Amino acid sequence: MPFDNLIKLQRFLQALVLMPHLPQELIDETIGHLWDDFPSLLSCSLSCRAWLPSARTHIFRDQFLASAGDCDRFEQLLEASSDIAGYVRKLSVSEPQNVFYAEAWIGRLPSLMAKLENLEHIEFAKLHWSSQNMPRAYANGASIFPVLARVRCIILSDVSFDTVAEVYDLLAQSPNLRDLCYRRISCQGTTSYMVDASVRLDCRNRVPPRLRSLLLDAWTSAGTVIEWFLAANELELRSLVVRWRDHGNINVLSRLLRACAASLEHLQIEFPSTMTEPGDLNLTYNKALRVLHIDGLA
């Protein structure tokens, strides 16, 4: 245990001797200072019943699944103590071994995530997202991930989708989503911003969430996703971080900036070093900007 945390715990114990029944808010505040000291949190969870909820809040807040074994252990944990599910706020899922096909355990995520009633933050990384591997219930209008209705932050990093429509499916099921990180996403068969008529119709049938923050590392599917958000007309983005890589479609980025002109306060854009000027990029409408950072121009 780090020395400073040991001092804090010692002072807390001394106070406990003088005042056997401390208010719960003081217990929560004190244990909160140990949020990143896992051994100390475990000790607190075993000390007394009053300390257990506060310790569990930090012990089980973030969960990371990267294999079938991780998924098995987490499922067994929830079965042994079902109340632990209520402490989970963030779930990270990754397939570090292979992104070319989805492993079977990924298909167990919908039923597992349905138990996490307070989940707010989801991260999918190095993952092949396949609708064939996800239990679907669109025949009766149900969502494959009911918990997504409560999620406020989603991180998609190095995720491969079979189609752009699957991206719409995932985000449209998150009406309360406020923060989205869309980094290095690819869709099979998507090589440009132009998609066929069936996908454009599919896009109009889904309502995008009202984002406040967007980080966009633009790959092949980024343009179609931007078009989807633009279909909602005026956006409420306050923070936008963009790593733009397509020289020929700077107008798509310009349209995005104009659509959120009334609300955008923080803008960071990184262009390829081979780009000498930002083309048709126009910031004259973004009068609410407080922070602007442009990088990468040669």
Secondary structure, DSSP 8 states (H G I E B T S, - for coil): --HHHHHHHHHHHHHHHH-SS--HHHHHHHHHTTTT-HHHHHHHHHH-TTTHHHHHHHHSSEEEE-SHHHHHHHHHHHHH-GGGGGG--EEEEE--S-SSS--GGGGGHHHHHTT-TT--EEEEEEEEE-GGGS---GGGT--S-GGGGG--EEEEEEEEES-HHHHHHHHHT-TT--EEEEES-EETT--SS---HHHHHHHHTS-----SEEEEE--TTHHHHHHHHHTTSS---SEEEEE---GGGHHHHHHHHHHTTTT--EEEEE--TT-SS-TT---TT-TT--EEEEE---
